[in-house]
Every structure is written in C-alpha cells, then in structure tokens.
Amino acid sequence: MNPTADILATAVVPWTKSYEFDEDKFCHQVHEIARGLTPNIYVFGTAGEGYAVTESQFDHISTAFWSSSQECDAFPMLGIISLSLPTIIERIERGRALGFRDFQLSLPSWGELNDRELDTFFAETCGRFPDCHFHHYNLVRTKRFLTSVEYTRLAEAHPNLVAVKAGTRDPEVIADLLKVSPRLRFYFTEYGYAHARRTHDVGFLVSLASANPERAKAFVAGDDARRTADLEDLQAMLESLKELSTDKFHIDGGFDKMIYKVNDPLFPLRLLPPYAGPTDEDFATFRADIADGWMR
C-alpha cells in the first residue's frame, strides 16, 4: 500500500446464483478500479463481506485478489474481520504467505473491548507481525469507536499501525482524530474528507463518488468549493440509497455493489445469506436518480 495514497477504494465480492465466488467478474473489477480510479484497493472490509465468508472462501478470494493485483500493478490490502482473535491471526498468516503486507483490522464486535482487551488485540496483530502494515477500520458497528487518546497510545506502541479508516462526518470527531495526524494517516468518506481537507492532508475513502471514477478523482484534485458543490449531488445519491433500502437491505455491501454496478451493469448484487441485498429493480431506480454529470 502506498503510505501516502490519496484515494483508497474497496473491491466487492460477486456471487453467482448458487452463491459461488465469481472469480472472473471479481478480477475484472480489480483491474477496472486500478486502471480507472486508484491502485490502492482493499477487499473484505464490511462492504466486501469479510464478516460472512468461510475460511475456504477467504483463501480463494484472497488468492484471486493477490494475483489480479499483481497483474495490474495495484497495491492490495487484505481486510480481516472475525469475532475470533485466533482466526484473525491465522488469516493474517495465510495472507502474509500469499504476499500481502498490508492489512485492515476491525475490532471483534461480540462485546465492546475494554482497554486491556484493546491493547491485547493490537499486540497480537500489529505486534505479532512487525514486517506488515496495518490500517484500523474505526466504526461504531464494532461497539467501540476509538478516539485520539487510544490512537496516541496504540501508535506509540506499534510503529506499523499506519492508518485509520473512518466514515464519520461529525466535525468534532474528525478534529479529535486528526490530533494523531500525521503519525497516522486518516481516510474519510466524502463528507468527512471534504471537511478534513480544509486543514489537513488526509486520504479519501471513496464511497458514493466511485459511481464515476473521473468525478471521484476530480473531487480529490479540486478545491474546497468544488467539493462542497459535489456534496450536494452525493447527498442526493445517499438519500436515494437510504429510501430504497428501507425495510429491504441494510448491509454495507448492498450499497457498495449498487454503486459499482453503475460502472459494470452486469455486476451481480447478491449478498451471502442470510443478509438481503438490493434487487435489479432497486438498482434501476437508483441509477435513474443519479444526478446529471455523475453517470459515466
């Protein structure tokens, strides 16, 4: 992973009608993202259903991701989500054996970790693999959202903890997290990024804007006024997704697959059961609602 990457994007996992991994569509997606948006790509975040796959699926997809990334000169990062710390360690070991040196961590979410448990978690991941680099995905779904207090302590203890992903749009939360910048590089989604870029060098965790890769890159390259104007269209896009998902689907991957399908109309929207995903009819409505200038 490029440590000063401007844009970080996810690859989502396509499933066939029988819920088998569609390797060809997945590898095509990795190439498309690397060529058209950013070479800094991760898989198995929450949008990548990293919480839902079996160990054999994890290995199959990880191997395909590593191979396709090498073909298109991408910088791949492997997400690790599990309730089990031993499983997390084993997945890092297997990813490391494939060649990965960049990993994304999420805290175990069965119960909120206390300070002692938090320190143990990072010691057994960052501390156990000093030749690897780790990003932490900071989200409330894990029941503990870390602040600058925890990050200051953890970054001092683990030099290979290098970055944080956060989807927050709260200015106070963003200001607090940035107290640990530049020691940690922070990646924010559209709203948080536009706010943080006014004062800090931060990375863009592209989400809604990936519907149009060229516009997404312009969002980063432009000035504050350009980003503010773009946020109006992106907010409308978000509202469309929220309205469509009401009582239908609620998992991140459902949203991200709809967004990527704008670029690849043949991409399937299925999520691994039991989670419900959007339908093709939902996608048609979403696509029709996208503002002019955001369609490719």
C-alpha positions as CSV (number, residue, x, y, z in Angstrom):
1,M,0.0,0.0,0.0
2,N,1.2,3.4,-0.9
3,P,1.6,5.1,2.6
4,T,0.5,8.5,1.2
5,A,-2.3,7.3,-1.1
6,D,-4.8,9.9,-2.0
7,I,-7.6,7.5,-2.8
8,L,-8.5,4.2,-1.1
9,A,-11.2,2.0,-2.8
10,T,-12.9,-1.3,-2.0
11,A,-13.4,-4.3,-4.2
12,V,-16.7,-6.0,-3.5
13,V,-17.3,-9.7,-4.0
14,P,-19.6,-11.0,-6.8
15,W,-21.6,-14.2,-6.2
16,T,-23.2,-16.5,-8.7
17,K,-26.8,-17.6,-8.5
18,S,-25.6,-20.6,-6.5
19,Y,-23.5,-18.3,-4.2
20,E,-20.2,-19.4,-5.6
21,F,-17.4,-16.8,-5.9
22,D,-17.4,-15.3,-9.4
23,E,-13.6,-15.0,-9.9
24,D,-13.7,-13.6,-13.4
25,K,-16.0,-10.7,-12.5
26,F,-14.0,-10.0,-9.4
27,C,-10.7,-9.9,-11.2
28,H,-12.2,-7.7,-13.9
29,Q,-13.4,-5.3,-11.1
30,V,-9.9,-5.1,-9.6
31,H,-8.4,-4.2,-12.9
32,E,-11.1,-1.6,-13.6
33,I,-10.6,0.1,-10.3
34,A,-6.8,0.1,-10.6
35,R,-7.0,1.5,-14.2
36,G,-9.7,4.0,-13.7
37,L,-9.7,5.1,-10.1
38,T,-6.9,4.1,-7.8
39,P,-4.3,1.3,-7.5
40,N,-4.9,1.3,-3.7
41,I,-7.5,-1.3,-3.3
42,Y,-8.7,-3.4,-0.3
43,V,-11.1,-6.4,0.0
44,F,-13.0,-7.8,2.9
45,G,-14.0,-4.6,4.7
46,T,-17.6,-4.5,5.8
47,A,-18.7,-3.8,2.2
48,G,-16.6,-6.8,1.0
49,E,-18.5,-9.2,3.2
50,G,-15.4,-10.1,5.1
51,Y,-17.6,-10.9,8.1
52,A,-19.6,-13.5,6.2
53,V,-17.1,-15.7,4.2
54,T,-15.9,-19.2,5.2
55,E,-12.2,-19.9,5.6
56,S,-12.1,-21.6,2.2
57,Q,-13.9,-18.6,0.6
58,F,-11.5,-16.3,2.3
59,D,-8.5,-18.2,0.9
60,H,-10.0,-18.4,-2.6
61,I,-10.8,-14.7,-2.8
62,S,-7.6,-13.6,-1.2
63,T,-5.6,-15.6,-3.7
64,A,-7.5,-14.2,-6.7
65,F,-7.1,-10.7,-5.2
66,W,-3.4,-11.0,-4.8
67,S,-3.0,-12.4,-8.4
68,S,-5.1,-9.8,-10.1
69,S,-3.5,-7.0,-8.1
70,Q,-0.1,-8.1,-9.4
71,E,-1.3,-8.2,-12.9
72,C,-2.5,-4.6,-12.8
73,D,0.3,-3.2,-10.5
74,A,-2.2,-2.4,-7.7
75,F,-1.3,-2.1,-4.0
76,P,-3.6,-4.7,-2.4
77,M,-4.8,-4.6,1.2
78,L,-6.5,-7.6,2.9
79,G,-9.3,-6.9,5.4
80,I,-9.6,-9.1,8.4
81,I,-12.9,-9.3,10.3
82,S,-13.8,-12.0,12.8
83,L,-15.1,-12.4,16.4
84,S,-12.1,-14.8,17.0
85,L,-8.6,-13.4,17.6
86,P,-7.0,-16.7,16.7
87,T,-8.9,-16.7,13.4
88,I,-7.7,-13.1,12.8
89,I,-4.1,-14.2,13.4
90,E,-4.5,-17.3,11.1
91,R,-5.9,-15.2,8.3
92,I,-3.1,-12.7,8.6
93,E,-0.6,-15.6,8.5
94,R,-2.2,-17.0,5.4
95,G,-2.4,-13.6,3.7
96,R,1.2,-13.0,4.5
97,A,2.2,-16.3,3.0
98,L,0.5,-15.2,-0.3
99,G,2.5,-12.0,-0.3
100,F,0.2,-9.4,1.4
101,R,2.0,-7.0,3.8
102,D,-0.9,-4.6,4.2
103,F,-3.9,-5.5,6.4
104,Q,-7.1,-3.8,7.5
105,L,-8.3,-4.6,11.0
106,S,-11.7,-4.3,12.6
107,L,-12.2,-4.9,16.3
108,P,-14.1,-8.1,17.4
109,S,-17.7,-7.0,17.9
110,W,-19.3,-9.6,20.1
111,G,-18.7,-7.2,23.0
112,E,-17.1,-3.9,23.5
113,L,-13.4,-4.3,24.2
114,N,-12.1,-2.7,27.4
115,D,-8.6,-1.0,27.4
116,R,-6.8,-4.2,28.4
117,E,-8.5,-6.2,25.7
118,L,-7.9,-3.5,23.2
119,D,-4.2,-3.5,23.9
120,T,-4.1,-7.3,23.6
121,F,-5.8,-7.1,20.2
122,F,-3.3,-4.8,18.7
123,A,-0.4,-6.6,20.4
124,E,-1.5,-9.9,18.8
125,T,-1.9,-8.3,15.4
126,C,0.4,-5.3,14.9
127,G,2.9,-6.6,17.5
128,R,2.9,-10.2,16.2
129,F,3.6,-9.2,12.6
130,P,6.2,-6.3,12.7
131,D,7.0,-6.6,9.0
132,C,3.4,-5.8,8.0
133,H,1.5,-2.5,7.9
134,F,-2.0,-2.2,9.5
135,H,-4.9,0.1,8.9
136,H,-7.7,0.2,11.5
137,Y,-11.3,0.5,10.4
138,N,-12.8,2.6,13.1
139,L,-16.6,2.2,13.1
140,V,-19.4,2.0,15.7
141,R,-20.5,-1.4,14.4
142,T,-17.7,-2.9,16.5
143,K,-19.2,-1.3,19.6
144,R,-16.1,0.8,20.4
145,F,-15.2,3.8,18.3
146,L,-11.6,4.8,19.1
147,T,-10.5,8.4,19.8
148,S,-7.2,10.3,19.7
149,V,-6.5,9.1,23.2
150,E,-6.4,5.4,22.2
151,Y,-4.7,6.1,18.9
152,T,-1.9,8.1,20.5
153,R,-1.2,5.2,22.8
154,L,-1.5,2.5,20.2
155,A,0.6,4.3,17.6
156,E,3.4,4.8,20.1
157,A,3.3,1.1,20.9
158,H,3.1,-0.1,17.3
159,P,5.0,1.8,14.6
160,N,3.4,-0.5,11.9
161,L,-0.1,0.8,12.8
162,V,0.0,3.4,10.0
163,A,-3.6,4.5,9.1
164,V,-7.2,4.7,10.1
165,K,-10.4,4.5,8.1
166,A,-13.5,6.3,9.4
167,G,-16.8,7.1,7.8
168,T,-17.7,9.8,10.3
169,R,-19.0,13.2,9.2
170,D,-19.0,14.8,12.7
171,P,-16.6,17.8,12.7
172,E,-15.8,17.3,16.4
173,V,-15.0,13.6,16.0
174,I,-12.8,14.5,12.9
175,A,-11.0,17.2,14.8
176,D,-10.3,14.8,17.6
177,L,-8.9,12.1,15.4
178,L,-6.7,14.5,13.5
179,K,-4.8,15.2,16.7
180,V,-2.9,12.0,15.8
181,S,-2.1,13.2,12.3
182,P,0.4,12.9,10.6
183,R,1.6,10.0,12.7
184,L,-1.4,8.1,11.4
185,R,-2.9,8.8,8.0
186,F,-6.7,9.1,8.1
187,Y,-9.0,8.1,5.3
188,F,-12.5,9.7,5.4
189,T,-15.5,9.2,3.2
190,E,-16.9,12.1,1.1
191,Y,-18.3,14.3,3.9
192,G,-15.5,13.8,6.4
193,Y,-12.9,14.1,3.7
194,A,-14.3,17.5,2.4
195,H,-14.2,18.8,5.9
196,A,-10.8,17.5,6.9
197,R,-9.1,18.6,3.7
198,R,-9.6,22.2,4.7
199,T,-6.9,21.9,7.3
200,H,-5.1,18.5,6.9
201,D,-3.5,16.2,4.4
202,V,-5.9,13.2,4.5
203,G,-6.8,10.3,2.3
204,F,-10.1,9.8,0.5
205,L,-12.0,6.6,1.3
206,V,-14.1,6.7,-1.8
207,S,-17.7,5.5,-1.5
208,L,-20.6,7.2,-3.3
209,A,-18.2,9.1,-5.7
210,S,-16.9,5.8,-7.1
211,A,-20.1,5.8,-9.3
212,N,-18.0,8.0,-11.6
213,P,-14.2,7.4,-11.2
214,E,-13.3,10.6,-13.1
215,R,-15.5,12.7,-10.9
216,A,-14.1,11.0,-7.8
217,K,-10.6,11.9,-8.8
218,A,-11.7,15.5,-9.5
219,F,-13.2,15.6,-6.1
220,V,-9.7,15.0,-4.7
221,A,-7.9,17.2,-7.1
222,G,-10.3,20.1,-6.8
223,D,-10.6,22.9,-4.2
224,D,-12.9,23.3,-1.2
225,A,-15.6,25.0,-3.4
226,R,-15.6,22.1,-5.9
227,R,-16.0,19.5,-3.1
228,T,-18.8,21.5,-1.5
229,A,-20.7,21.7,-4.7
230,D,-20.2,17.9,-5.4
231,L,-21.5,17.1,-1.9
232,E,-25.0,18.3,-2.9
233,D,-25.2,15.6,-5.7
234,L,-23.6,13.0,-3.4
235,Q,-26.1,13.7,-0.7
236,A,-29.0,13.2,-3.1
237,M,-27.4,9.9,-4.1
238,L,-27.2,8.8,-0.5
239,E,-30.8,9.8,0.2
240,S,-31.8,7.6,-2.8
241,L,-30.0,4.7,-1.4
242,K,-31.5,5.2,2.1
243,E,-35.0,5.4,0.7
244,L,-34.5,2.2,-1.4
245,S,-33.0,0.3,1.4
246,T,-35.8,1.0,4.0
247,D,-37.0,-2.4,5.3
248,K,-35.2,-4.2,2.4
249,F,-31.4,-4.3,3.0
250,H,-29.1,-2.7,5.5
251,I,-25.6,-4.3,4.9
252,D,-22.8,-2.1,3.5
253,G,-22.2,-4.4,0.6
254,G,-25.6,-3.8,-0.7
255,F,-24.9,-0.1,-1.1
256,D,-21.4,-0.6,-2.5
257,K,-22.5,-3.2,-5.0
258,M,-25.2,-0.8,-6.3
259,I,-22.6,1.9,-6.7
260,Y,-20.1,-0.3,-8.5
261,K,-22.8,-1.7,-10.8
262,V,-23.1,1.8,-12.3
263,N,-19.7,1.1,-13.8
264,D,-20.4,-2.5,-14.7
265,P,-24.1,-3.2,-15.4
266,L,-23.6,-7.0,-15.4
267,F,-22.2,-7.0,-11.8
268,P,-24.4,-9.1,-9.5
269,L,-26.0,-7.5,-6.4
270,R,-26.3,-10.7,-4.3
271,L,-25.1,-10.8,-0.7
272,L,-24.2,-14.0,1.1
273,P,-27.3,-15.3,3.1
274,P,-28.9,-14.6,5.4
275,Y,-28.3,-11.0,4.5
276,A,-30.7,-9.5,2.0
277,G,-29.4,-7.3,-0.8
278,P,-30.9,-4.9,-3.3
279,T,-32.7,-6.1,-6.5
280,D,-32.2,-5.2,-10.1
281,E,-35.3,-3.1,-9.8
282,D,-33.8,-1.2,-6.9
283,F,-30.7,-0.6,-9.0
284,A,-32.7,0.7,-11.9
285,T,-34.4,3.2,-9.6
286,F,-31.1,4.2,-8.0
287,R,-29.4,4.7,-11.4
288,A,-32.3,6.9,-12.6
289,D,-31.9,9.1,-9.6
290,I,-28.2,9.8,-10.1
291,A,-27.6,13.5,-10.9
292,D,-26.6,14.6,-14.3
293,G,-22.8,14.6,-14.6
294,W,-22.3,11.6,-12.4
295,M,-23.1,9.0,-15.0
296,R,-20.2,7.7,-17.0
